[in-house]
Amino acid sequence: MSSTETLPTLPQPVRLTRRLLGQELLIVLGLSLGASGLSAVISFMGSLTAHKSLESQQATLNGSITPGRPWLDLSWHLFDIATALVPVFLVAYLLLREGSSLRAFGFDLTQRWRDLGKGAVVAAVIGGSGLALYLGARASGANLTVVPSGLPDVWWRIPVLILSAAQNAVVEEVIVVGYMLRRLNQLGWSWPATVAASALLRGSYHLYQGVGGFVGNVVMGVIFCYLYRRWGRVAPLAIAHTLIDTVAFVGFVLLAGHVSWLPT
């Protein structure tokens, strides 16, 4: 293009109608946790129709991708963690286009110490209750045996597990709490309906673990929605989620085979 030519005129920004917001929400969920929910439902159907009980089947959360090739395995795990965060960047971009940002969800560092304290308390309460629910559900035959880590005993195992926990937390809390509640509110949904949709979605993408995984995460989803409404911040919820998953992942590595109450 020569210096005398002019750039084409860009179209005027489109007003965000309810229809466009609904389509945007479906696209974001289809690229992230909505797709994970459908995948988990199909996985659970496969587990139910398998010729063995649920508790005798395993759901491995962080397994080796290329066994026997640790450096390649590490590369794949880092790739998976990074690409899983892309929908969060998409949400941030969509918010910027409407003149907002992730700060609208309270996803920032402005109250980091207060957020850390709240997150630690929430993690302690929900983490302990979640473990009890999982053990009970598995004992009743309604849950698969969850294996939080199937990674080899290499130097990067613990760091990758912590990164995986943080990635899970950021994606879920930003999208399923902050973004989803905002969009459903803009679409005119009532608060109870919004909470139900968010909590059921959270439960759906954990259904691959079994009924216990679904129920426990629906309850967690309801609690997190109400805490978000009370605090107006996603950050403490993301911290709590990171702590819960970190304890589950790293705790399994440290305790598996050493305590009788932990299924392996």
C-alpha positions, 0 to 999 in steps of 0.5 A: 500500500502506497503512502497516498492510499488511505486505510479502509474505514472500520465499521462502528462498534456493534451495540451489545444486545442481549442476543449478542451477549448470549451468543458470546457466552455460548462461544466462550463456554464452548471453547472452555468449560462448557466443552469440558462439561460435555466431555465429562458427561460422555466419560461418565456414561462410559464409566457407567456402561463399563463391565466393572464397578465405579469404585474399581475404575480410576480417574487420573487428573494429572497423568503422564502424557509421554511416559519414559520421556520426562522432558517431552512430558514436561513440555506437553504439560506446560503447553496444556497449562498455558493453552488452557488459560487462553479462554481467560485472556479471551474474557479479558479482551471481551471485557476491554472491548466493552470498556471494562476489565477483570477488575470488575470481577475483583480479579486483581492484586489490590487486596492481596493479603485480605484475599489470601486470608479469606481464601485460606479459610474457605479452602480449609472448610471446603477442602476438608468437607470435600475429602469427606464427601469423596471418601463417602461417595467412593465407599457407597460405589457412586464415585470412581477412584480419583488419582490426583497425580500419575506423574513420574517421580521427577524434579518437575512433578510438584511444580507442575502440579502446583501450576496445574492447580493454579490454572484450574482455579483461574479458569474456573473462577474467572469464567464460571463465577465472574464472567458467567454471572456477569453475562447472565445478569446482563441477560436478565436472569434472576439471581437463583437461576444464575447461581443454579446455572453456574453451580450445575456447570461446575458440577458437570465438568467434574462428572467424570469423577462420578456422582460424588464429584458432581454433587460436591462441586455443585455445592461448592459452586453455590457457596462460591457464587454467594461468597462472590456476591458478598465480597464482589471479588473472584480473587479469594475464590481463585486462591481458595481453589488453588489451595484446595487443588494443591493440597489434593495433588501434592498431598496425594503424592506424599501420602499415597501408599503410606496411609490406609484411608487414601484410595489409590 
